[in-house]
Amino acid sequence: MKVYFDTPLIVAGYIANHPHYAQSLRALDEVSAGAIKGVISAHGLAESFSVLTRAPYLPPIRPHDAWLYLSNDVLPVFEVVSLTGAEYREVVEKCSQNGWAGGRVYEALHIQAAKKSGCERIYTFNLKHFQQVGPDIRDIIVSP
């Protein structure tokens, strides 16, 4: 089964005192074990690096350590899907047409990447927003 991972799952899997650490770690372990096929977007990869290196974690996560985590624990076992310029345009236009402002565009980008890669499930901790942006696939949007 192909499962799309929203950015907070990747981040929480690295931060032992994160409230979603245990859930994220279990899901990441399923990917590492080959029980599920993990998918992230190229945008999600960059977003994960950004959050890991800028959020107020104590101790702070150095860019090099964030990269080591992503390059050693995430990238070897995850498929990374990229959107084209035309797909970005389509997502932003859809947000405009639906009146979705602000960060909803990021949820829409994640959903587009999941659809593009043929994911059968989307893992997120932001169920409400993902289900609002993806009502046609709300039954596959779950928390791990």
DSSP file (Angstrom, degrees, kcal/mol; ACC not computed):
  #  RESIDUE AA STRUCTURE BP1 BP2  ACC     N-H-->O    O-->H-N    N-H-->O    O-->H-N    TCO  KAPPA ALPHA  PHI   PSI    X-CA   Y-CA   Z-CA
    1    1 A M              0   0    0      0, 0.0    36,-3.0     0, 0.0     2,-0.5   0.000 360.0 360.0 360.0 133.0    0.0    0.0    0.0
    2    2 A K  E     -a   37   0A   0    116,-0.3   118,-2.4    34,-0.2   119,-1.1  -0.785 360.0-171.6 -90.2 127.9    1.3    3.5   -0.9
    3    3 A V  E     -ab  38 121A   0     34,-3.1    36,-2.2    -2,-0.5     2,-0.4  -0.980  15.5-142.4-126.6 125.0    0.9    6.0    1.9
    4    4 A Y  E     -ab  39 122A   0    117,-2.8   119,-3.4    -2,-0.5     2,-0.6  -0.699  16.2-147.8 -84.5 134.9    1.5    9.7    1.6
    5    5 A F  E     - b   0 123A   0     34,-2.9    36,-0.3    -2,-0.4   119,-0.1  -0.917   6.0-140.7-108.3 120.9    3.2   11.3    4.6
    6    6 A D    >>  -     0   0    0    117,-2.2     3,-1.5    -2,-0.6     4,-1.0  -0.428  34.0-102.8 -70.1 153.9    2.4   14.9    5.5
    7    7 A T  H >> S+     0   0    0      1,-0.3     4,-2.3     2,-0.2     3,-0.6   0.840 115.7  62.6 -50.7 -45.4    5.3   17.0    6.8
    8    8 A P  H 3> S+     0   0    0      0, 0.0     4,-2.8     0, 0.0    -1,-0.3   0.793  99.8  56.1 -58.6 -25.6    4.5   16.8   10.5
    9    9 A L  H <> S+     0   0    0     -3,-1.5     4,-1.4     2,-0.2    -2,-0.2   0.907 108.4  46.4 -69.6 -39.7    4.8   13.1   10.5
   10   10 A I  H << S+     0   0    0     -4,-1.0     4,-0.3    -3,-0.6    -1,-0.2   0.926 117.1  44.6 -65.7 -44.2    8.4   13.3    9.1
   11   11 A V  H >X S+     0   0    0     -4,-2.3     3,-1.9     1,-0.2     4,-0.9   0.945 111.6  51.1 -65.4 -49.6    9.2   16.0   11.7
   12   12 A A  H 3< S+     0   0    0     -4,-2.8     6,-0.3     1,-0.3     3,-0.2   0.787  99.3  66.3 -62.7 -27.6    7.6   14.3   14.7
   13   13 A G  T 3< S+     0   0    0     -4,-1.4    -1,-0.3     1,-0.2    -2,-0.2   0.612 106.3  42.5 -68.9 -10.6    9.5   11.1   13.9
   14   14 A Y  T <4 S+     0   0    0     -3,-1.9     2,-0.8    -4,-0.3    -1,-0.2   0.640  99.3  75.4-105.2 -21.5   12.8   12.9   14.7
   15   15 A I    ><  -     0   0    0     -4,-0.9     3,-2.2    -3,-0.2     6,-0.1  -0.814  62.1-163.6-102.9 102.0   11.7   14.8   17.8
   16   16 A A  T 3  S+     0   0    0     -2,-0.8    -1,-0.2     1,-0.3     6,-0.1   0.777  90.1  46.2 -58.5 -30.2   11.5   12.4   20.8
   17   17 A N  T 3  S+     0   0    0      4,-0.1    -1,-0.3     3,-0.1    -5,-0.1   0.283  83.3 121.1 -97.8  12.9    9.5   14.8   22.9
   18   18 A H  S X  S-     0   0    0     -3,-2.2     3,-1.9    -6,-0.3     4,-0.3  -0.526  72.2-124.2 -71.2 140.7    7.1   15.7   20.1
   19   19 A P  T 3  S+     0   0    0      0, 0.0     4,-0.2     0, 0.0     3,-0.2   0.762 111.8  41.8 -59.7 -24.6    3.4   14.9   21.1
   20   20 A H  T 3> S+     0   0    0      1,-0.1     4,-2.6     2,-0.1     5,-0.3   0.181  81.2 112.2-106.4  16.7    3.1   12.7   17.9
   21   21 A Y  H <> S+     0   0    0     -3,-1.9     4,-3.2     1,-0.2     5,-0.2   0.930  76.8  47.0 -56.4 -51.6    6.5   11.1   18.2
   22   22 A A  H  > S+     0   0    0     -4,-0.3     4,-2.2     1,-0.2    -1,-0.2   0.920 114.8  46.2 -61.5 -45.1    5.2    7.5   19.0
   23   23 A Q  H  > S+     0   0    0      1,-0.2     4,-2.0     2,-0.2    -1,-0.2   0.929 116.0  45.9 -62.0 -44.9    2.6    7.6   16.2
   24   24 A S  H  X S+     0   0    0     -4,-2.6     4,-3.0     1,-0.2     5,-0.2   0.917 110.8  52.0 -65.4 -44.0    5.0    9.0   13.7
   25   25 A L  H  X S+     0   0    0     -4,-3.2     4,-2.6    -5,-0.3    -1,-0.2   0.901 108.3  51.4 -61.9 -41.2    7.8    6.6   14.6
   26   26 A R  H  X S+     0   0    0     -4,-2.2     4,-1.7    -5,-0.2    -1,-0.2   0.934 112.9  45.7 -59.7 -45.5    5.4    3.6   14.2
   27   27 A A  H  X S+     0   0    0     -4,-2.0     4,-1.5     1,-0.2    -2,-0.2   0.916 113.5  48.5 -65.3 -43.3    4.4    4.8   10.7
   28   28 A L  H  X S+     0   0    0     -4,-3.0     4,-2.5     1,-0.2    -1,-0.2   0.880 108.6  54.6 -64.3 -37.6    8.0    5.5    9.7
   29   29 A D  H  X S+     0   0    0     -4,-2.6     4,-2.3    -5,-0.2     6,-0.2   0.860 103.3  56.5 -63.6 -35.1    9.0    2.0   11.0
   30   30 A E  H  <>S+     0   0    0     -4,-1.7     5,-1.9     2,-0.2     6,-1.2   0.887 108.9  46.7 -62.6 -37.9    6.4    0.5    8.7
   31   31 A V  H ><5S+     0   0    0     -4,-1.5     3,-1.3     4,-0.2    -2,-0.2   0.946 112.0  49.5 -67.6 -47.8    8.0    2.2    5.8
   32   32 A S  H 3<5S+     0   0    0     -4,-2.5    -2,-0.2     1,-0.3    -1,-0.2   0.853 111.2  50.0 -60.0 -35.5   11.5    1.1    6.8
   33   33 A A  T 3<5S-     0   0    0     -4,-2.3    -1,-0.3    -5,-0.2    -2,-0.2   0.571 114.0-118.0 -80.0  -9.2   10.3   -2.5    7.2
   34   34 A G  T < 5S+     0   0    0     -3,-1.3    -3,-0.2    -4,-0.5    -2,-0.1   0.582  79.5 124.7  83.0   9.6    8.6   -2.5    3.8
   35   35 A A  S   <S+     0   0    0     -5,-1.9     2,-0.3    -6,-0.2    -4,-0.2   0.830  82.9  14.1 -70.9 -31.2    5.1   -3.0    5.2
   36   36 A I  S    S-     0   0    0     -6,-1.2     2,-0.7    -9,-0.1    -2,-0.3  -0.948  80.5-117.6-136.7 159.1    4.0    0.1    3.4
   37   37 A K  E     -a    2   0A   0    -36,-3.0   -34,-3.1    -2,-0.3     2,-0.3  -0.890  32.7-145.9 -98.5 114.3    5.5    2.3    0.6
   38   38 A G  E     -ac   3  78A   0     -2,-0.7    41,-2.7    39,-0.6     2,-0.4  -0.603  16.0-171.8 -84.5 140.7    6.1    5.8    2.0
   39   39 A V  E     +ac   4  79A   0    -36,-2.2   -34,-2.9    -2,-0.3     2,-0.3  -0.995   8.6 171.4-132.4 135.8    5.7    8.8   -0.3
   40   40 A I  E     - c   0  80A   0     39,-2.6    41,-2.5    -2,-0.4     2,-0.2  -0.935  30.8-115.7-132.9 161.0    6.5   12.5    0.3
   41   41 A S  E  >  - c   0  81A   0    -36,-0.3     4,-2.0    -2,-0.3    41,-0.2  -0.586  24.1-117.6 -91.2 160.6    6.5   15.4   -2.0
   42   42 A A  H  > S+     0   0    0     39,-2.2     4,-2.0     1,-0.2     5,-0.2   0.891 121.3  52.8 -60.4 -38.6    9.6   17.4   -3.0
   43   43 A H  H  > S+     0   0    0     38,-0.3     4,-2.8     1,-0.2    -1,-0.2   0.913 106.8  52.2 -61.4 -42.9    7.9   20.3   -1.3
   44   44 A G  H  > S+     0   0    0      2,-0.2     4,-2.5     1,-0.2    -2,-0.2   0.841 105.9  54.5 -63.5 -34.5    7.4   18.2    1.8
   45   45 A L  H  X S+     0   0    0     -4,-2.0     4,-2.0     2,-0.2    -1,-0.2   0.948 112.4  42.3 -62.7 -48.8   11.0   17.3    1.9
   46   46 A A  H  X S+     0   0    0     -4,-2.0     4,-2.4     1,-0.2    -2,-0.2   0.897 114.2  52.2 -64.4 -40.2   12.0   21.0    1.9
   47   47 A E  H  X S+     0   0    0     -4,-2.8     4,-2.8     2,-0.2     5,-0.2   0.895 107.4  52.5 -63.7 -40.3    9.3   21.8    4.3
   48   48 A S  H  X S+     0   0    0     -4,-2.5     4,-2.7     2,-0.2     5,-0.2   0.928 110.1  48.0 -61.0 -45.6   10.5   19.1    6.7
   49   49 A F  H  X S+     0   0    0     -4,-2.0     4,-2.0     1,-0.2    -2,-0.2   0.923 112.4  50.1 -60.0 -44.4   14.1   20.5    6.6
   50   50 A S  H  X S+     0   0    0     -4,-2.4     4,-1.2     2,-0.2     5,-0.3   0.935 113.3  44.0 -60.3 -49.1   12.7   24.0    7.2
   51   51 A V  H  X S+     0   0    0     -4,-2.8     4,-2.3     1,-0.2     3,-0.5   0.923 112.7  52.0 -65.1 -44.3   10.6   23.0   10.2
   52   52 A L  H  < S+     0   0    0     -4,-2.7     9,-0.5    -5,-0.2    -1,-0.2   0.880 116.8  39.1 -59.5 -37.8   13.3   20.9   11.7
   53   53 A T  H  < S+     0   0    0     -4,-2.0    -1,-0.2    -5,-0.2    -2,-0.2   0.570 124.5  35.1 -93.3  -8.6   15.9   23.7   11.5
   54   54 A R  H  < S+     0   0    0     -4,-1.2    -3,-0.2    -3,-0.5    -2,-0.2   0.624  87.6  99.5-119.8 -19.0   13.7   26.7   12.5
   55   55 A A  S  < S-     0   0    0     -4,-2.3     2,-2.2    -5,-0.3     6,-0.3  -0.353  86.5-105.1 -69.3 153.9   11.2   25.4   15.1
   56   56 A P        +     0   0    0      0, 0.0     2,-0.2     0, 0.0    -1,-0.1  -0.249  61.1 156.6 -80.5  54.8   12.1   26.2   18.7
   57   57 A Y        -     0   0    0     -2,-2.2     4,-0.1    -5,-0.2   -42,-0.0  -0.514  44.5-105.7 -76.7 147.7   13.2   22.7   19.7
   58   58 A L  S    S+     0   0    0      1,-0.2     3,-0.0    -2,-0.2    -1,-0.0  -0.980 111.4  26.7-119.6 122.1   15.6   22.3   22.6
   59   59 A P  S    S-     0   0    0      0, 0.0    -1,-0.2     0, 0.0    -2,-0.1   0.635 110.0-117.8 -71.7 158.4   18.3   21.7   21.8
   60   60 A P        -     0   0    0      0, 0.0     2,-0.6     0, 0.0    -2,-0.1  -0.258  24.1-117.8 -60.6 149.8   18.0   23.3   18.4
   61   61 A I        -     0   0    0     -9,-0.5    -4,-0.1    -6,-0.3    -6,-0.0  -0.816  26.1-136.9 -94.3 121.1   18.4   21.1   15.4
   62   62 A R     >  -     0   0    0     -2,-0.6     4,-2.4     1,-0.1     3,-0.3  -0.449  19.6-116.6 -74.0 148.6   21.4   22.0   13.3
   63   63 A P  H  > S+     0   0    0      0, 0.0     4,-2.5     0, 0.0     5,-0.2   0.875 116.0  54.3 -52.3 -40.1   21.0   22.0    9.5
   64   64 A H  H  > S+     0   0    0      1,-0.2     4,-2.3     2,-0.2     5,-0.1   0.911 109.0  47.3 -63.1 -41.5   23.6   19.3    9.2
   65   65 A D  H  > S+     0   0    0     -3,-0.3     4,-2.3     2,-0.2    -1,-0.2   0.887 110.8  51.6 -68.2 -38.7   21.7   17.0   11.7
   66   66 A A  H  X S+     0   0    0     -4,-2.4     4,-2.5     1,-0.2    -2,-0.2   0.930 111.1  48.5 -61.7 -44.0   18.4   17.6    9.9
   67   67 A W  H  X S+     0   0    0     -4,-2.5     4,-3.4    -5,-0.2     5,-0.3   0.905 108.5  53.4 -63.6 -41.3   20.0   16.7    6.6
   68   68 A L  H  X S+     0   0    0     -4,-2.3     4,-2.4     2,-0.2     5,-0.4   0.927 110.6  47.5 -59.7 -44.4   21.5   13.5    8.1
   69   69 A Y  H  X>S+     0   0    0     -4,-2.3     4,-2.7     2,-0.2     5,-0.9   0.956 116.7  42.6 -59.5 -51.3   18.1   12.4    9.4
   70   70 A L  I  X>S+     0   0    0     -4,-2.5     5,-3.2     1,-0.2     4,-0.9   0.915 119.2  43.1 -64.4 -43.1   16.4   13.1    6.0
   71   71 A S  I  <5S+     0   0    0     -4,-3.4    -1,-0.2    -5,-0.2    -2,-0.2   0.804 124.8  33.3 -76.4 -28.1   19.2   11.6    3.9
   72   72 A N  I  <5S+     0   0    0     -4,-2.4    -2,-0.2    -5,-0.3    -3,-0.2   0.825 131.9  23.6 -94.5 -35.9   19.8    8.5    6.1
   73   73 A D  I  <5S+     0   0    0     -4,-2.7    -3,-0.2    -5,-0.4    -2,-0.1   0.704 130.0  28.0-107.4 -23.7   16.3    7.7    7.5
   74   74 A V  I >X<S+     0   0    0     -5,-0.9     3,-1.4    -4,-0.9     4,-1.4   0.865 113.3  49.6-105.2 -60.3   13.8    9.2    5.1
   75   75 A L  T 34<S+     0   0    0     -5,-3.2     3,-0.2     1,-0.3    -4,-0.1   0.823 104.4  58.0 -58.4 -36.7   15.1    9.5    1.5
   76   76 A P  T 34 S+     0   0    0      0, 0.0    -1,-0.3     0, 0.0    -2,-0.1   0.780 119.6  29.4 -65.6 -22.3   16.4    5.9    1.2
   77   77 A V  T <4 S+     0   0    0     -3,-1.4   -39,-0.6    -4,-0.1     2,-0.4   0.475 108.1  78.1-117.0  -3.5   12.9    4.4    1.9
   78   78 A F  E  < S-c   38   0A   0     -4,-1.4     2,-0.4    -3,-0.2   -39,-0.2  -0.844  70.5-131.2-109.4 144.0   10.5    7.1    0.6
   79   79 A E  E     -c   39   0A   0    -41,-2.7   -39,-2.6    -2,-0.4     2,-0.6  -0.782  23.3-148.1 -82.8 133.7    9.4    7.9   -2.9
   80   80 A V  E     -c   40   0A   0     -2,-0.4     2,-0.4   -41,-0.2   -39,-0.2  -0.932  12.3-163.4-107.5 120.6    9.8   11.6   -3.6
   81   81 A V  E     -c   41   0A   0    -41,-2.5   -39,-2.2    -2,-0.6     2,-0.4  -0.872   1.4-157.0-107.9 136.0    7.2   13.0   -6.0
   82   82 A S        -     0   0    0     -2,-0.4     2,-0.3   -41,-0.2   -41,-0.0  -0.860   8.3-138.9-111.0 144.9    7.5   16.4   -7.7
   83   83 A L        -     0   0    0     -2,-0.4     2,-0.1     1,-0.1    30,-0.0  -0.746  20.7-124.8 -96.3 149.2    4.8   18.5   -9.1
   84   84 A T     >  -     0   0    0     -2,-0.3     4,-2.3     1,-0.1     5,-0.2  -0.374  28.4-104.2 -82.8 168.8    5.3   20.3  -12.4
   85   85 A G  H  > S+     0   0    0      1,-0.2     4,-2.4     2,-0.2     5,-0.1   0.891 124.3  53.3 -58.7 -39.9    4.8   24.1  -12.8
   86   86 A A  H  > S+     0   0    0      1,-0.2     4,-2.3     2,-0.2    -1,-0.2   0.875 107.6  50.7 -64.6 -37.1    1.5   23.4  -14.5
   87   87 A E  H  > S+     0   0    0      2,-0.2     4,-2.3     1,-0.2    -2,-0.2   0.893 109.2  50.7 -68.6 -39.4    0.4   21.3  -11.5
   88   88 A Y  H  X S+     0   0    0     -4,-2.3     4,-2.6     2,-0.2     5,-0.2   0.937 111.0  49.4 -59.7 -45.9    1.4   24.1   -9.1
   89   89 A R  H  X S+     0   0    0     -4,-2.4     4,-2.7     1,-0.2    -2,-0.2   0.923 110.3  50.5 -59.3 -45.4   -0.7   26.5  -11.2
   90   90 A E  H  X S+     0   0    0     -4,-2.3     4,-2.4     1,-0.2    -1,-0.2   0.900 111.4  48.1 -60.3 -43.0   -3.7   24.2  -11.2
   91   91 A V  H  X S+     0   0    0     -4,-2.3     4,-2.2     2,-0.2    -2,-0.2   0.929 112.9  46.8 -65.8 -45.5   -3.5   23.8   -7.4
   92   92 A V  H  X S+     0   0    0     -4,-2.6     4,-2.2     1,-0.2    -2,-0.2   0.902 112.7  50.4 -64.4 -40.0   -3.2   27.5   -6.8
   93   93 A E  H  X S+     0   0    0     -4,-2.7     4,-2.7    -5,-0.2    -1,-0.2   0.914 109.1  51.3 -63.1 -42.1   -6.1   28.2   -9.2
   94   94 A K  H  X S+     0   0    0     -4,-2.4     4,-1.9     2,-0.2     6,-0.2   0.897 108.7  51.4 -62.1 -40.1   -8.3   25.6   -7.4
   95   95 A C  H  X>S+     0   0    0     -4,-2.2     5,-2.5     1,-0.2     4,-0.7   0.919 110.8  49.0 -61.0 -43.0   -7.5   27.3   -4.1
   96   96 A S  H ><5S+     0   0    0     -4,-2.2     3,-0.9     1,-0.2    -2,-0.2   0.929 110.8  49.1 -61.1 -46.9   -8.6   30.6   -5.6
   97   97 A Q  H 3<5S+     0   0    0     -4,-2.7    -1,-0.2     1,-0.2    -2,-0.2   0.817 115.5  44.1 -64.0 -31.9  -11.8   29.2   -7.0
   98   98 A N  H 3<5S-     0   0    0     -4,-1.9    -1,-0.2    -5,-0.2    -2,-0.2   0.455 111.0-117.4 -94.2  -1.4  -12.7   27.6   -3.7
   99   99 A G  T <<5 +     0   0    0     -3,-0.9     2,-0.7    -4,-0.7    -3,-0.2   0.753  57.3 157.9  73.0  23.5  -11.8   30.6   -1.6
  100  100 A W      < -     0   0    0     -5,-2.5    -1,-0.2    -6,-0.2     2,-0.2  -0.740  20.3-170.7 -85.7 116.0   -9.1   28.7    0.3
  101  101 A A    >   -     0   0    0     -2,-0.7     3,-1.6    -3,-0.1     4,-0.1  -0.539  39.3  -7.9-102.6 167.4   -6.7   31.2    1.7
  102  102 A G  T >  S+     0   0    0      1,-0.3     3,-1.6    -2,-0.2     4,-0.2  -0.140 125.6   5.9  57.7-133.4   -3.3   31.0    3.4
  103  103 A G  T >> S+     0   0    0      1,-0.3     3,-1.3     2,-0.2     4,-1.2   0.549 106.2  88.1 -66.8  -9.4   -1.8   27.7    4.3
  104  104 A R  H <> S+     0   0    0     -3,-1.6     4,-2.5     1,-0.3    -1,-0.3   0.817  78.9  66.9 -59.0 -27.3   -4.6   25.7    2.6
  105  105 A V  H <> S+     0   0    0     -3,-1.6     4,-2.1     1,-0.2    -1,-0.3   0.859  97.7  52.8 -61.5 -33.1   -2.5   25.9   -0.5
  106  106 A Y  H <> S+     0   0    0     -3,-1.3     4,-2.3     2,-0.2    -1,-0.2   0.906 108.3  48.3 -70.8 -40.6    0.1   23.7    1.2
  107  107 A E  H  X S+     0   0    0     -4,-1.2     4,-2.6     1,-0.2    -2,-0.2   0.919 111.4  51.8 -61.3 -41.7   -2.5   21.0    2.0
  108  108 A A  H  X S+     0   0    0     -4,-2.5     4,-2.4     1,-0.2    -2,-0.2   0.879 108.7  50.6 -63.2 -37.8   -3.7   21.2   -1.6
  109  109 A L  H  X S+     0   0    0     -4,-2.1     4,-2.3     2,-0.2    -1,-0.2   0.915 110.2  49.4 -65.6 -42.5   -0.2   20.7   -2.8
  110  110 A H  H  X S+     0   0    0     -4,-2.3     4,-2.4     1,-0.2    -2,-0.2   0.928 111.8  48.9 -61.2 -44.3    0.3   17.7   -0.6
  111  111 A I  H  X S+     0   0    0     -4,-2.6     4,-2.6     1,-0.2    -2,-0.2   0.907 109.8  51.3 -63.5 -41.4   -3.0   16.2   -1.8
  112  112 A Q  H  X S+     0   0    0     -4,-2.4     4,-2.7     1,-0.2    -1,-0.2   0.911 110.6  48.9 -61.5 -42.2   -2.1   16.8   -5.4
  113  113 A A  H  X S+     0   0    0     -4,-2.3     4,-2.0     2,-0.2    -2,-0.2   0.902 110.9  50.3 -64.3 -40.7    1.3   15.0   -4.9
  114  114 A A  H  <>S+     0   0    0     -4,-2.4     5,-2.5     2,-0.2     4,-0.4   0.919 113.0  46.0 -63.6 -43.4   -0.5   12.1   -3.2
  115  115 A K  H ><5S+     0   0    0     -4,-2.6     3,-1.3     1,-0.2    -2,-0.2   0.926 110.5  53.7 -63.7 -44.5   -3.0   11.8   -6.0
  116  116 A K  H 3<5S+     0   0    0     -4,-2.7    -1,-0.2     1,-0.3    -2,-0.2   0.869 110.7  46.1 -59.7 -38.0   -0.2   12.0   -8.6
  117  117 A S  T 3<5S-     0   0    0     -4,-2.0    -1,-0.3    -5,-0.2    -2,-0.2   0.452 114.0-115.9 -88.0   0.8    1.7    9.2   -7.0
  118  118 A G  T < 5 -     0   0    0     -3,-1.3  -116,-0.3    -4,-0.4    -3,-0.2   0.831  46.0-179.0  73.8  32.8   -1.3    7.0   -6.7
  119  119 A C      < -     0   0    0     -5,-2.5  -116,-0.2    -6,-0.2    -1,-0.2  -0.380  23.9-159.1 -68.6 143.7   -1.4    6.8   -2.9
  120  120 A E  S    S+     0   0    0   -118,-2.4     2,-0.3     1,-0.2  -117,-0.2   0.501  78.1  25.5 -97.5  -8.8   -4.1    4.7   -1.3
  121  121 A R  E     -b    3   0A   0   -119,-1.1  -117,-2.8    -7,-0.1     2,-0.5  -0.989  63.4-150.7-153.2 148.4   -3.8    6.5    2.0
  122  122 A I  E     -bd   4 141A   0     18,-3.0    20,-2.9    -2,-0.3     2,-0.5  -0.990  13.2-153.0-123.2 122.7   -2.7   10.0    3.3
  123  123 A Y  E     +bd   5 142A   0   -119,-3.4  -117,-2.2    -2,-0.5     2,-0.3  -0.840  32.1 142.7 -95.3 127.6   -1.3   10.3    6.8
  124  124 A T        -     0   0    0     18,-2.0     3,-0.2    -2,-0.5    -2,-0.1  -0.980  49.8-145.1-154.1 158.1   -1.7   13.6    8.5
  125  125 A F  S    S+     0   0    0     -2,-0.3     2,-0.4     1,-0.2     3,-0.2   0.381  95.8  73.4 -99.7  -0.8   -2.4   15.1   11.9
  126  126 A N     >  +     0   0    0      1,-0.2     4,-2.2    16,-0.1     5,-0.2  -0.492  56.7 154.2-109.4  58.6   -4.4   17.9   10.3
  127  127 A L  H  >  +     0   0    0     -2,-0.4     4,-2.9     1,-0.2     5,-0.3   0.889  65.5  56.0 -57.1 -46.1   -7.4   15.9    9.3
  128  128 A K  H  > S+     0   0    0      1,-0.2     4,-1.7    -3,-0.2    -1,-0.2   0.930 112.7  39.3 -57.3 -50.9   -9.9   18.7    9.3
  129  129 A H  H  > S+     0   0    0      2,-0.2     4,-2.2     1,-0.2     5,-0.2   0.910 116.3  50.2 -69.4 -41.6   -8.0   20.9    6.8
  130  130 A F  H  X S+     0   0    0     -4,-2.2     4,-2.1     1,-0.2    -2,-0.2   0.915 111.9  48.4 -62.5 -42.0   -6.9   18.0    4.5
  131  131 A Q  H  < S+     0   0    0     -4,-2.9    -1,-0.2    -5,-0.2    -2,-0.2   0.832 110.5  51.8 -69.7 -30.8  -10.5   16.7    4.4
  132  132 A Q  H  < S+     0   0    0     -4,-1.7    -1,-0.2    -5,-0.3    -2,-0.2   0.901 115.5  40.9 -68.0 -40.3  -11.8   20.1    3.5
  133  133 A V  H  < S+     0   0    0     -4,-2.2    -2,-0.2     1,-0.2    -1,-0.2   0.759 125.4  36.5 -80.0 -25.8   -9.3   20.5    0.7
  134  134 A G    ><  +     0   0    0     -4,-2.1     3,-1.7    -5,-0.2    -1,-0.2  -0.428  64.5 151.2-123.8  59.0   -9.7   16.9   -0.5
  135  135 A P  G >  S+     0   0    0      0, 0.0     3,-0.7     0, 0.0     4,-0.2   0.789  72.6  61.6 -62.5 -25.9  -13.4   16.1    0.0
  136  136 A D  G 3  S+     0   0    0      1,-0.2     3,-0.1    -3,-0.2    -2,-0.1   0.671 117.0  29.6 -73.2 -16.0  -13.3   13.6   -2.9
  137  137 A I  G X  S+     0   0    0     -3,-1.7     3,-2.4    -6,-0.1     4,-0.5   0.123  79.0 124.3-127.0  19.8  -10.7   11.5   -1.1
  138  138 A R  G X   +     0   0    0     -3,-0.7     3,-1.0     1,-0.3    -2,-0.1   0.769  67.4  65.4 -55.5 -27.6  -11.6   12.2    2.5
  139  139 A D  G 3  S+     0   0    0      1,-0.2    -1,-0.3    -4,-0.2    -2,-0.1   0.664 103.0  46.7 -71.9 -14.9  -12.0    8.5    3.2
  140  140 A I  G <  S+     0   0    0     -3,-2.4   -18,-3.0   -19,-0.1     2,-0.7   0.433  89.4  95.7-103.5   0.1   -8.3    7.9    2.7
  141  141 A I  E <   +d  122   0A   0     -3,-1.0     2,-0.3    -4,-0.5   -18,-0.2  -0.821  55.4 145.8 -94.0 113.8   -7.1   10.8    4.8
  142  142 A V  E     -d  123   0A   0    -20,-2.9   -18,-2.0    -2,-0.7   -16,-0.1  -0.914  51.4-109.5-142.0 163.2   -6.3    9.5    8.3
  143  143 A S              0   0    0     -2,-0.3   -18,-0.1   -20,-0.2   -20,-0.1  -0.770 360.0 360.0 -88.7 145.2   -4.0    9.9   11.3
  144  144 A P              0   0    0      0, 0.0    -1,-0.1     0, 0.0   -19,-0.1   0.529 360.0 360.0 -69.9 360.0   -1.6    7.0   11.6
